[in-house]
Amino acid sequence: MEQEELRLPLKQDTAARPAEGNIAAGLVWGVLISIPLWISVIGWIMGIWR
């Protein structure tokens, strides 16, 4: 019983660490992708006003 109780927190820690890494990577990719999209939207709006 003691071994099972010790294993459960270790599984939660190993499951939480990759999740945090995936969230951080997702934020980085989201920012990198959104910057050109915002530039293109601003250029498209400026093109309409002209």
Buried (B, 14 or more C-beta within 10 A) or exposed (E): EEEEEEEEEEEEEEEEEEEEEEEEEEEEEEEEEEEEEEEEEEEEEEEEEE
